[in-house]
Amino acid sequence: MKMTTIDKIRADKSDSTEHRRDIAALAAGGLADFSLISLLQMGYFKKLPDPPGKVFDTVKVNTSKDAVILGIPDGVISLGAYAATMFLAMASSRFKKRSRLLDLALSGIVLGQAVGAAQYLYKMAFVQKKVCVYCVTGAVINFASLKPAYNLIKGNHS
């Protein structure tokens, strides 16, 4: 039986593909997390559960002016970035001849998400003085994605 493209990707044990899988798995977590935030920002949910404590206020953080980028709620923008991350992780595993360029684009998105997360954490802590646990979760996902992205770029390509 002839192996399909998906079979080949699934069977690939190269370090590069393993790093891409790690990035894609983290992005999948980000999609789940930011789906909740996006639904809150759209009004589907009126609120999301917060841990006890006055510092936690997911609604305030996600309805603030800082939660809007170019007139669009940031939850949906993050969803697009996570979807693009997963797309590029798969594409660079599929198109071996173009993988270096695709891996650089993938790592660029990961880096951009981490920079955005750091900026947003700063604003939560020092401007809004409120914390969204879902946003912190997303930031952790973005920071965790830096390691496999770094390993992907510095490693041998296969």
N, C-alpha and C positions, 0 to 999 in steps of 0.2 A: 504494500500500500504506500502510495506516494505521500510524503509529508506536506501538509499545507503550510502557508506562511505562519499561521498562528502556532502550529505544532513546532515549527523551527524556533520561534521566539520562546515558546514555553520550555523547550529543551536546552536552550542556550544557557550555559553555565559560566560564561565569561564574566570577569569582574565588572566590565562596563555595563553589561546587561543587569547584573545584580545591583549595581548602584542606581541604575534607572528604575528598577523595580522598587527599591527603597524610597526613591523620590516619589514615584507614582502612588505608593501605599500611603505615604504621608499626605499627598495631595488629596487622596480619597477621603482621608480623615478631615481635611480642611473643607472639602465639599459638603460633608455632612454637617460640620460645625457652622459653616457660613450659610447653609441652607436655612438653618434656624434663625440666624440673624437677619437674613434677607426676608424671610416670612414675617418677622417682627417689624422690620422697616416698612414692609408693604401693608401692614395692618392685619394680616391673617391672624397673628397672635397679638393679643393686647399686652401681654408680658410673658417673660420666660422666668423659670425658677432661678432665684439668686440664693447664694449661701447666706446664712445669718450674718448680720453686721451692717452697720450704717454705711460702710464704705462701698458696698456692692449695690449697683443700680444699673442693670443692663439696659433698661428702657432709656434712662437719661443719657447714657453714653451713646447709644445707637440712634438716638433722635436729635443729637446735638449737631451744631453746624459743622463740627469736625468730622462727622460721619457722612458728609456729602463731598464728593469729588466731581468737579465739572457738572454739577447739578444732578448727579446720580448717586443714590445711596451706595456707600462703600461695600456693603455686603454683597451686592450683585457684581461689583467690580472684582471683588475677591473670588467669587465663584468663577468668573471668566478666567482669572489668572490660574486658579487650580485646574480648571478644565484644560487650559492651554498647556499647563505643566504635564498633565497626563497624556495629552496628545503628543507632545514633543518627546516624552519618555518612550512612548510606543514607536513613534516615527523614527527616532534615532536607532532603535533596536531593529527596525524593519529595513531601513535604507542604509546599509553598511557603508557604501561609498560616500554618502553625505553625512555620516554620523557625527563627524567632528564639528561641522557647522551647526547641526541640530543640537548637539550637546552644549555648545557655547550659548545658543539661544535658550536652551533649557536652564542652564546655570544662570543666565542673565535674569530670567524670570524669578528663579529661586532667590537670587541676590536682591532683586527689586522688592520681592515680598518681605524679605527679612528687614531691609531698610525701612520699608513702610511700616512694618510691625514695631520696630524700635521707635520710630517717630510717634506712632499712635500710643504706645505704652507711655512715652514721655508726656503726651497730652493728657492721657487719663490720670496719671499720677500728679502732675504739677499744674494743669490748667483746670480740668474738670473735677479733680479730686474725688472721683468715683471710679469704680472698677467694674468692668464687664468680664465675667469669668469665661464667657464664650470667646471674647476677643483675646484674652490671655491665652486660652487654649490654642487659638489660631496663631498667635505669636510664637508659642512653643513649637508648634508644627513647622512654622516658617524657619525658626532658628535651627531646629533639628534637621531640616532639609539641606542646610549648608554643608554638613559633613559629607553626605554622599555626593553632593554636587562638586565639592572640592576634590574628592577622591576620583570622581569621573573625569574631571578636567586634568588632574595631574597624572592619572594612570595611563597605561598603554591602552590604545584603542583596538577593540576587537568586537 
